[in-house]
Amino acid sequence: MKQADRDWIAAAGLGVVLESQTLKGSVEAMGKGDPVLVLTTKGLYLVATQARGGGSHFALNKREIKLEKKMIGDVFVWQKVRLSIPTGRSARVQLMLARFNLGTRSGTAAPAKTPNRYLGSISAVADSWLRATLAPNETLLVWLETGTKITLTSPILGKCQAPYFFFVTDHRLGLVALSETGDMRHKDSAALSLSCEATRPYARLLLGGKRFQSTLANAGLFRELSDMTLLGRPEVYRSLALLNQSHGGKSKRAAALSFLQQAARLGDPLAGFLAWSAEADAGDVTVRDHWLQLLAQQQPCGTALAADLARWSPDLEQQLTLLEHMLESPAVTAEWSLSFHRALHEQAVKATKEPFRLAALDLALAAHLKRADAADEAKTLLEARLAALPMNQAAEVSAFDGAPVGRSFHLRLYELLLSLETPQTEPWRHCLDQLVALDPLHEMYLAMKAADPATDHRFERLLKLLRCGNLHRDTAAAEAVVTFLPLTEPQCQQQLQHPLVRQGGVLAKVQQALAKAETPDRGALRNFCERLNQERFPELRQAVRDAALVLGMGGVEVYVSRGDKSIGARGFEGSPPFLLLGGDHLDRNGDYYLSPAELRFVIAAEMAHIRFRHGRFRPADVWAGAWDKGRGGLDILLSVVPLLKGVSLLSGFAKAVSGAQAGALGKVLDALGIAETAVSKWQDMSRREPSNLSGNLSMENETLVTTQRVLQLTADRVGLLLCDDPLAALRGVFLVHSNLRETFRRLEDDGLQGLQHLGEVESAAFADALQRVPALLSFYLSPEYAALRAEVTEREALEARVIEAGPIAVPRLTRG
């Protein structure tokens, strides 16, 4: 429209032109020119102007106009006059009619909006309705189209279908149905609440007695908004902040923070605290304490706050963050924060079934109870959790970096329980026994155990070794002469072996498959190795005799290997079985010399491999991908893999342990002074990929490595039983591996405390050593070891018969 025409319209008193659209046709009273539909600040008009100036107009009433929808070109009808709308201009005409219909006037400000996840696309008609309806200080927070339509009787369109839109502002929530020409029906109230029925794929909703349905695209958004009620502006802001943060991801964090800040400006202390914790520069504890103090004043107790929080279902992580700062802030009393913690704990326990997450939650509450002098309640909680917490021994052994996994939770639970028990009572002693078994290298627990008059010499002996500061051989110690007796078959199978490979153990079938491995060519051994005779190396002969006697074995051939194979020991099954020992271990002047006690440990361990048919498949072979027959004639893949189906050793165990205390819960544990270090160490170490290992293990290879490691732990138990010397056993673990010698030099100087540095060495052999050493020491301190040692060293007169088998005569004793 030309400016001259605009000026004439204004001069005629019709108002300022807002929009206009030329129509095709003629109005008899206006002459032959095309009339123009004009929306002004004063109303809707049909206008015809003349080239020489002047013109005519008619004011329109919505009861006198209609819009007819046609296949080709819509028609505008006024009274009996029919005017065609130019192609492509119908939407513009409809919007003019809608604005006229809704009474939207020029200068009406656009509605204030807070962009967020739930603010959908707003059409021009909807924008006009919002401009006409919302108060100047009212902010639109939610606008979502529904899949429900109603039939409206429009004076302009006649009967038409109009979709409902759901909206929320900081003052109200409601529904509005809008036609293309601004006909509408709406219902809103500050007292309405939205609820959602559990249906799929659409969300079926109820608002103020009105049922409606979502669209397919936004069903999830409506479900997230379910149960929303306008109880007050701060609560609405907090709810939307939570929803945007929980479901919107990083892209909506700015919206979440904006909502919290708006609530904080209204004086809401909870929103103020959450906004403080969400801001990038959070760290001013003065601000934090201000909001927490107001929060404590607003709520009579922490339980009331928890109930208030439950109304808008905040994220558990946010509540844990709140708890963390309560624990650290002087503005909150211990009684107030404990009542909140109890309520939060009850809610969190119901929300998870993961055992280590439950343990972390109980650990945090028990530590808080201890701080509040509620010892009995804390003890009850810890005892129940320990009774329910699983100890996945297979996963413990299969931690390939050697660090403990699940034990960390048992340790911390027992540590806290020990601090709550009265010293020297039976419950206190039980906790201490468990702690020593779980962590035999903990000096404080060993010292406490050694100081107990009811404790035998083993604890004092190991404590002395731990405090010694080195692992050098004790040259002054003389080996005691011991007469050994055999163990019974049940003792060997059900007490001596590691629990995982006992009858019914999870790895027993894999062990059976490993036992099928072929043995090296005995003829080659005879040609290239020295066979042990009766005169040479009496300590070696006696070690073989004693081990065979205890294990109930017959004759064993022994070969001493020289040259390239002069380090290490290996036992092989056969008829008769034979044992191969590196010659350097018998050289008193060599770096790999084994003292009589060390030799006894190594020989007994190898004899145990033969006795229990372990099948000599080493972890290093698996790491190197040794599936061919070139490594000791091992061709077991086809026989083992079928047995591995359904056997998952880790089964998410390590991930569950590390994830159980992730996020805000870990910070709560830290605030209570019980932060985890072992799991953190495990996480750090597990990220490293050893440079000399060929990639990650498959489940099958992982199971094989774990099985062989457990078999080695069984062999170690036998070796320690025969030598009864933890220092000799530890030295024996390292001295039979040439690739462990240099690091063992460090251990010889640093002592057992230096074991923590083994994790810095990227090698499968060191990972095995990290597992073997604490397992050995734990077995040494166990009642099981004491009972077995008493059995094999009993000095009763027993009838014995000597069986001559091979080059070494081994007596087999049978208990009457």
LUMPATI-980254 format. One line per 2 residues: number of its first residue (from 1); for each residue x, y negated, z of C-alpha. Coordinates in steps of 0.5 Angstrom, whole numbers, plus 2048, in hexadecimal, padded with zeros to 3 digits. Layout:
<rs>
NUM = X/Y/Z; ...;
</rs>
This chain:
<rs>
1 = 800/800/800; 803/7F9/7FE;
3 = 804/7F4/803; 7FF/7EF/800;
5 = 7FA/7F4/801; 7FC/7F5/809;
7 = 7FC/7EE/80A; 7F5/7EE/807;
9 = 7F2/7F3/80C; 7F5/7F0/812;
11 = 7F2/7E9/810; 7EB/7ED/80F;
13 = 7EC/7EF/816; 7ED/7F6/815;
15 = 7F3/7F7/819; 7FA/7F9/817;
17 = 7FB/7FE/812; 7FE/805/815;
19 = 7FD/809/80F; 7FA/809/809;
21 = 7F8/80E/803; 7F5/80C/7FC;
23 = 7EF/811/7FA; 7ED/813/7F3;
25 = 7E5/810/7F1; 7E1/80A/7F2;
27 = 7DC/807/7F7; 7D7/803/7F3;
29 = 7D7/7FD/7F8; 7DF/7FD/7F8;
31 = 7DF/7FC/7F0; 7E3/801/7EB;
33 = 7EA/801/7EF; 7EC/807/7F3;
35 = 7EA/806/7FB; 7F0/807/800;
37 = 7EF/80B/806; 7F2/806/80C;
39 = 7F3/808/813; 7F5/801/817;
41 = 7F5/7FF/81E; 7EE/7FE/81E;
43 = 7EB/804/81B; 7EA/808/814;
45 = 7E8/804/80E; 7E7/805/806;
47 = 7EA/7FF/803; 7EA/7FC/7FC;
49 = 7EE/7F6/7FB; 7EF/7F2/7F4;
51 = 7F5/7F0/7F0; 7F3/7E8/7F1;
53 = 7F2/7E9/7F8; 7EC/7EB/7FD;
55 = 7E8/7F1/7FD; 7E3/7F6/801;
57 = 7E3/7FB/806; 7DF/800/80A;
59 = 7E0/802/811; 7DF/809/812;
61 = 7DC/80D/817; 7DE/814/818;
63 = 7D7/817/818; 7D6/814/811;
65 = 7DD/817/80E; 7DF/81E/80C;
67 = 7E4/822/809; 7E3/828/804;
69 = 7E8/82D/803; 7E9/82F/7FC;
71 = 7ED/834/7F8; 7F0/82E/7F4;
73 = 7F0/827/7F7; 7EC/826/7FE;
75 = 7E6/821/7FE; 7E5/81B/802;
77 = 7DE/81A/803; 7DB/813/806;
79 = 7D3/813/806; 7D2/815/7FF;
81 = 7D8/813/7FC; 7DD/818/7FA;
83 = 7E4/816/7F9; 7EA/81B/7F7;
85 = 7F0/81B/7FB; 7F7/81B/7F7;
87 = 7FA/822/7F7; 7FF/823/7FC;
89 = 7FC/81D/801; 7F7/821/804;
91 = 7FB/822/80A; 7FC/81B/80B;
93 = 7F5/819/80B; 7F3/81F/810;
95 = 7F8/81C/815; 7F5/815/814;
97 = 7EF/818/815; 7F1/81B/81B;
99 = 7F5/815/81E; 7EE/811/81D;
101 = 7EA/817/820; 7EF/817/826;
103 = 7EF/810/827; 7F7/80F/827;
105 = 7F9/808/826; 7FF/804/824;
107 = 804/803/829; 802/80A/82D;
109 = 809/80C/82F; 80B/813/82D;
111 = 80A/818/833; 810/819/838;
113 = 813/820/836; 818/825/83A;
115 = 81B/829/834; 81C/830/836;
117 = 81A/837/835; 812/837/835;
119 = 811/830/832; 80F/833/82B;
121 = 80E/82F/824; 809/829/825;
123 = 805/827/81F; 803/820/81D;
125 = 7FC/821/81F; 7FE/824/826;
127 = 803/81E/827; 7FD/81A/826;
129 = 7F9/81D/82B; 7FF/81D/830;
131 = 800/816/82F; 7F8/814/830;
133 = 7F8/819/836; 7FE/819/83A;
135 = 7FF/814/83F; 805/80F/83E;
137 = 809/812/844; 807/819/842;
139 = 80D/81E/83F; 80B/824/83A;
141 = 80F/82A/83D; 80B/830/839;
143 = 808/830/832; 806/837/82F;
145 = 801/839/82A; 7FD/83F/82C;
147 = 7FA/844/827; 7F3/843/829;
149 = 7EE/83E/825; 7E7/83B/826;
151 = 7E2/839/822; 7E1/831/822;
153 = 7DB/82D/81F; 7DF/827/81C;
155 = 7DB/822/819; 7E0/821/814;
157 = 7E2/828/812; 7DC/82C/814;
159 = 7DD/832/818; 7E4/834/818;
161 = 7E9/838/81C; 7EE/835/820;
163 = 7F4/838/824; 7F5/837/82C;
165 = 7FB/834/82E; 7FE/835/835;
167 = 801/82F/838; 805/82E/83F;
169 = 806/827/841; 809/824/848;
171 = 802/823/84A; 7FE/828/847;
173 = 7FD/82F/843; 7F8/830/83E;
175 = 7F5/833/837; 7F3/82E/831;
177 = 7F0/830/82B; 7F2/82C/825;
179 = 7EF/82B/81E; 7F3/828/818;
181 = 7EE/822/819; 7EF/821/820;
183 = 7E9/825/822; 7EB/828/829;
185 = 7E9/82B/82F; 7ED/82C/835;
187 = 7ED/82E/83D; 7F3/82C/842;
189 = 7F3/82B/849; 7F9/82A/84E;
191 = 7F6/830/852; 7F6/835/84C;
193 = 7FB/83B/84C; 7FD/840/846;
195 = 7FD/847/847; 7FF/84C/842;
197 = 7FC/853/841; 801/859/83F;
199 = 800/85A/838; 804/85B/832;
201 = 806/859/82D; 802/852/82E;
203 = 801/84F/835; 7FA/84E/838;
205 = 7F9/849/83C; 7F4/846/841;
207 = 7F4/83E/842; 7EE/83B/847;
209 = 7EA/841/845; 7EB/840/83D;
211 = 7EE/846/83A; 7F3/845/834;
213 = 7F8/849/831; 800/847/82E;
215 = 802/847/827; 807/84D/826;
217 = 80D/849/825; 80C/845/82C;
219 = 809/84B/830; 810/84C/834;
221 = 810/844/836; 809/845/839;
223 = 80B/84B/83D; 810/847/840;
225 = 80C/841/842; 807/846/845;
227 = 804/844/84C; 806/83D/84B;
229 = 802/838/850; 803/831/851;
231 = 804/830/858; 808/82A/857;
233 = 80C/827/852; 813/829/856;
235 = 811/830/856; 80F/830/84E;
237 = 816/82D/84D; 819/832/851;
239 = 815/838/84D; 817/835/846;
241 = 81E/834/848; 81F/83C/84A;
243 = 81B/83E/844; 81F/83A/83F;
245 = 826/83D/843; 823/844/843;
247 = 821/845/83C; 823/83F/838;
249 = 82B/841/839; 830/83C/838;
251 = 82C/837/833; 827/836/838;
253 = 82B/835/83E; 82B/82D/83D;
255 = 824/82D/83D; 824/831/844;
257 = 829/82C/847; 824/827/845;
259 = 81E/82A/848; 822/82B/84E;
261 = 824/823/84E; 81D/821/84D;
263 = 81B/825/853; 821/822/857;
265 = 81F/81B/856; 818/81D/859;
267 = 81B/81F/85F; 81B/826/85F;
269 = 821/829/863; 821/830/85F;
271 = 822/82D/858; 827/828/85B;
273 = 82B/82E/85D; 82A/832/857;
275 = 82C/82C/853; 832/82B/857;
277 = 834/832/856; 833/832/84E;
279 = 836/82B/84D; 83D/82C/849;
281 = 841/828/84F; 83D/82B/855;
283 = 842/82B/85A; 840/825/85F;
285 = 83E/829/865; 83B/823/868;
287 = 836/823/863; 835/82A/864;
289 = 834/829/86B; 82F/824/86A;
291 = 82B/828/866; 82B/82E/86B;
293 = 82A/82A/871; 824/827/86E;
295 = 822/82E/86C; 823/831/873;
297 = 81F/82B/876; 819/82C/871;
299 = 818/834/872; 817/836/879;
301 = 81C/83C/878; 820/840/872;
303 = 81A/845/872; 815/83F/870;
305 = 81A/83D/86B; 81A/844/868;
307 = 813/844/868; 812/83E/864;
309 = 818/840/85F; 814/846/85E;
311 = 80E/842/85B; 812/840/855;
313 = 816/846/854; 81D/843/854;
315 = 823/847/851; 826/84B/857;
317 = 82D/848/855; 82B/841/856;
319 = 828/844/85D; 82F/847/85E;
321 = 832/841/85D; 82E/83D/861;
323 = 830/842/867; 837/841/865;
325 = 837/83A/867; 833/83B/86D;
327 = 838/83F/870; 83D/83A/86E;
329 = 839/834/870; 839/831/877;
331 = 833/82E/876; 82F/835/876;
333 = 82F/838/87D; 831/840/87D;
335 = 82A/842/87F; 826/83E/87A;
337 = 82B/841/874; 82A/848/877;
339 = 823/848/877; 823/846/870;
341 = 829/84B/86E; 824/851/871;
343 = 81E/84F/86D; 823/84E/867;
345 = 826/855/868; 81F/858/869;
347 = 81D/855/862; 824/857/85F;
349 = 824/85E/861; 81D/85F/85E;
351 = 820/85D/857; 825/862/856;
353 = 827/869/857; 82E/869/855;
355 = 831/86C/85B; 838/867/85B;
357 = 833/861/85A; 82F/863/860;
359 = 836/865/864; 838/85E/863;
361 = 832/85B/865; 832/85E/86B;
363 = 839/85D/86D; 838/855/86C;
365 = 832/856/871; 835/85A/876;
367 = 83B/855/876; 836/84F/877;
369 = 833/853/87D; 83A/854/880;
371 = 83B/84D/87F; 834/84C/883;
373 = 836/851/888; 830/856/886;
375 = 835/85C/886; 830/861/887;
377 = 82C/85F/881; 832/85F/87D;
379 = 834/866/87F; 82E/869/87D;
381 = 82E/865/876; 835/868/875;
383 = 834/86F/877; 82E/870/873;
385 = 832/86D/86D; 838/871/86E;
387 = 833/877/86E; 830/876/868;
389 = 836/873/864; 839/878/85F;
391 = 841/87A/85F; 842/87C/857;
393 = 848/880/858; 849/881/851;
395 = 849/879/84F; 84E/878/855;
397 = 853/87D/852; 852/87A/84B;
399 = 853/873/84C; 859/873/847;
401 = 85D/86D/84A; 85D/871/850;
403 = 859/86C/855; 853/86E/859;
405 = 84C/86C/856; 846/86E/85B;
407 = 84B/86F/861; 84B/868/862;
409 = 844/868/864; 844/86D/869;
411 = 84B/86A/86C; 847/863/86D;
413 = 841/866/870; 845/86A/875;
415 = 84A/865/876; 844/860/878;
417 = 840/866/87C; 847/867/880;
419 = 847/860/882; 840/861/885;
421 = 842/867/889; 844/867/890;
423 = 84C/86A/890; 84D/871/891;
425 = 846/873/891; 844/879/88D;
427 = 841/874/887; 847/870/887;
429 = 84C/876/886; 847/879/881;
431 = 848/872/87D; 84F/872/87E;
433 = 850/879/87B; 84C/877/875;
435 = 850/871/874; 857/875/875;
437 = 854/87A/870; 852/875/86B;
439 = 859/871/86C; 85E/875/86E;
441 = 863/86F/86D; 860/86A/871;
443 = 865/869/877; 860/866/87C;
445 = 85B/86C/87C; 861/871/87C;
447 = 864/86D/882; 85D/86D/886;
449 = 85C/875/884; 863/876/886;
451 = 862/873/88D; 85C/877/88E;
453 = 85E/87C/893; 85A/881/890;
455 = 85D/881/88A; 863/886/887;
457 = 86A/884/885; 868/883/87D;
459 = 865/87C/87E; 86B/87A/882;
461 = 870/87D/87D; 86D/87A/877;
463 = 86C/873/87B; 874/874/87C;
465 = 875/875/874; 871/86F/872;
467 = 874/86B/877; 87B/86D/875;
469 = 87C/869/86F; 87F/86E/86A;
471 = 87E/875/868; 885/877/868;
473 = 886/87E/86A; 887/880/871;
475 = 88E/884/871; 88E/885/879;
477 = 887/889/879; 888/890/879;
479 = 883/894/876; 87F/899/87B;
481 = 87F/8A0/87A; 878/8A2/879;
483 = 875/8A9/878; 86F/8A8/873;
485 = 869/8AC/872; 864/8AD/86D;
487 = 85D/8A9/86C; 857/8AD/86A;
489 = 854/8AD/864; 84E/8A8/866;
491 = 853/8A4/86A; 857/8A3/863;
493 = 851/8A2/85F; 84C/89E/864;
495 = 851/89A/868; 858/899/865;
497 = 855/897/85E; 853/890/85C;
499 = 84B/890/85D; 84A/88E/856;
501 = 84D/895/853; 84A/899/859;
503 = 845/89E/857; 83F/89A/854;
505 = 843/893/854; 842/88F/84E;
507 = 849/890/84B; 849/898/84C;
509 = 847/89A/845; 84C/895/842;
511 = 851/898/846; 84F/89F/843;
513 = 850/89D/83C; 857/89A/83E;
515 = 859/8A1/840; 858/8A4/839;
517 = 85E/8A0/837; 863/8A4/834;
519 = 86A/8A5/838; 871/8A3/834;
521 = 875/8A9/831; 878/8AD/837;
523 = 87E/8AF/832; 880/8A8/831;
525 = 880/8A7/839; 885/8AD/83A;
527 = 889/8AB/834; 88A/8A3/836;
529 = 889/8A3/83E; 88D/8A6/844;
531 = 889/8AB/847; 889/8AB/84F;
533 = 88C/8B1/852; 88D/8B3/859;
535 = 893/8B0/85B; 893/8A9/859;
537 = 88F/8A3/85C; 88C/8A6/862;
539 = 887/8A0/863; 884/8A1/85D;
541 = 883/8A8/85E; 880/8A7/865;
543 = 87B/8A1/862; 879/8A6/85D;
545 = 878/8AC/862; 874/8A7/867;
547 = 86F/8A4/862; 86E/8AB/85F;
549 = 86D/8AE/866; 868/8A8/868;
551 = 864/8A9/861; 864/8B0/861;
553 = 868/8B1/85A; 86C/8B6/858;
555 = 873/8B6/855; 875/8B0/851;
557 = 87B/8AF/84C; 87F/8A8/84D;
559 = 883/8A5/847; 888/89F/848;
561 = 888/89B/842; 88E/897/840;
563 = 88F/891/83B; 88A/88D/838;
565 = 885/891/83C; 888/890/843;
567 = 883/88C/847; 87C/88E/849;
569 = 879/894/84B; 873/898/848;
571 = 870/89F/849; 86D/8A3/844;
573 = 868/8A9/845; 86A/8B0/842;
575 = 86B/8B7/844; 86F/8B6/848;
577 = 86E/8AE/849; 875/8AA/848;
579 = 877/8A3/84B; 87C/89E/847;
581 = 880/899/84B; 885/894/849;
583 = 88C/896/84B; 88D/88E/84D;
585 = 889/88F/853; 88E/894/855;
587 = 894/890/855; 895/88D/85B;
589 = 899/887/858; 894/886/853;
591 = 88F/880/853; 889/885/853;
593 = 88B/88A/858; 886/88D/85C;
595 = 887/88E/864; 884/895/866;
597 = 87E/891/869; 87D/88E/862;
599 = 87F/894/85E; 879/898/863;
601 = 874/892/861; 876/893/859;
603 = 876/89A/859; 870/89B/85D;
605 = 86C/896/859; 86E/89A/852;
607 = 86C/8A1/855; 865/89E/857;
609 = 865/89C/850; 866/8A3/84E;
611 = 862/8A6/854; 85B/8A2/852;
613 = 85C/8A3/84A; 85D/89B/849;
615 = 85F/89C/842; 865/897/841;
617 = 862/891/83D; 865/88B/83F;
619 = 862/884/83F; 867/882/83B;
621 = 866/887/836; 85F/884/835;
623 = 861/87D/835; 866/87E/830;
625 = 860/882/82C; 864/889/82C;
627 = 85E/88D/82A; 863/891/825;
629 = 866/898/827; 86D/894/827;
631 = 86C/892/82F; 86D/898/832;
633 = 869/89C/82E; 862/899/830;
635 = 85C/899/82C; 856/898/830;
637 = 852/893/82D; 84D/898/82A;
639 = 84C/89C/830; 84C/896/835;
641 = 847/891/831; 841/895/831;
643 = 842/895/839; 842/88D/839;
645 = 83B/88C/837; 837/888/83C;
647 = 83D/888/841; 83F/880/842;
649 = 844/87F/847; 843/877/848;
651 = 83C/877/845; 83C/86F/846;
653 = 83F/870/84D; 845/86C/84D;
655 = 841/866/849; 83B/867/84F;
657 = 840/866/854; 844/860/851;
659 = 83D/85D/84F; 839/85E/856;
661 = 83D/858/859; 83D/854/852;
663 = 83B/84D/852; 838/849/858;
665 = 838/84F/85D; 83F/850/85C;
667 = 840/848/85F; 83B/84A/864;
669 = 840/850/866; 845/84B/866;
671 = 842/846/86A; 841/84B/86F;
673 = 848/84D/86F; 847/854/86C;
675 = 849/852/865; 84B/858/861;
677 = 853/859/85E; 853/860/85C;
679 = 84E/860/857; 850/859/855;
681 = 857/85C/854; 854/862/850;
683 = 850/85D/84B; 857/85A/84A;
685 = 85B/860/849; 855/863/845;
687 = 856/85E/840; 85D/85F/83E;
689 = 85E/865/839; 865/868/83A;
691 = 869/867/834; 86C/86E/834;
693 = 865/872/834; 862/873/82E;
695 = 85B/86F/82E; 855/871/833;
697 = 853/878/835; 84D/87B/832;
699 = 848/87E/837; 84B/885/835;
701 = 852/882/836; 850/87F/83C;
703 = 84D/885/83F; 854/889/83E;
705 = 858/884/841; 854/883/847;
707 = 853/88B/848; 85B/88C/847;
709 = 85C/886/84C; 857/88A/851;
711 = 85B/890/850; 861/88D/852;
713 = 85E/88A/858; 85D/892/85A;
715 = 864/894/858; 866/88E/85D;
717 = 862/890/862; 865/897/862;
719 = 86C/894/861; 86B/890/868;
721 = 868/895/86B; 86F/899/86A;
723 = 874/894/86C; 870/890/871;
725 = 874/88A/870; 870/884/86D;
727 = 877/880/86B; 87A/887/867;
729 = 873/887/864; 873/880/861;
731 = 87A/881/85F; 878/887/85B;
733 = 873/884/858; 878/87F/854;
735 = 87E/883/854; 87B/888/84F;
737 = 87A/882/84A; 880/87F/846;
739 = 87C/879/844; 87A/878/84B;
741 = 881/877/84E; 882/870/84D;
743 = 87C/86E/850; 87D/873/856;
745 = 884/86F/857; 87F/869/859;
747 = 87B/86D/85D; 881/870/861;
749 = 883/869/863; 87C/866/864;
751 = 878/86C/867; 871/86E/867;
753 = 86F/867/867; 872/866/860;
755 = 86D/86B/85D; 869/865/85B;
757 = 86E/863/856; 86D/869/852;
759 = 867/866/84F; 86C/861/84B;
761 = 86F/867/848; 86B/869/841;
763 = 86B/870/841; 867/876/842;
765 = 86C/87A/847; 86B/874/84B;
767 = 864/874/84B; 864/87B/84D;
769 = 869/879/853; 864/874/856;
771 = 85F/879/856; 863/87F/859;
773 = 867/87B/85F; 861/879/863;
775 = 85D/87F/861; 863/883/864;
777 = 864/87F/86A; 85C/87F/86B;
779 = 85C/887/86B; 862/887/870;
781 = 85E/883/875; 858/887/874;
783 = 855/88C/879; 855/891/873;
785 = 85C/891/872; 85E/892/87A;
787 = 859/898/879; 85D/89B/873;
789 = 864/899/876; 862/89D/87C;
791 = 85F/8A3/878; 866/8A4/874;
793 = 86B/8A3/87A; 867/8A7/87F;
795 = 86C/8AC/883; 868/8B2/884;
797 = 86B/8B9/883; 868/8BB/87D;
799 = 868/8C1/879; 86C/8C0/872;
801 = 86E/8C4/86C; 873/8C1/867;
803 = 871/8C2/860; 877/8C2/85B;
805 = 875/8BE/855; 87B/8BB/850;
807 = 881/8B9/852; 87E/8B6/859;
809 = 87B/8BA/85E; 875/8B6/861;
811 = 872/8B9/867; 86A/8B9/866;
813 = 867/8B9/86D; 860/8BB/86F;
815 = 85C/8B8/875; 859/8BE/879;
</rs>
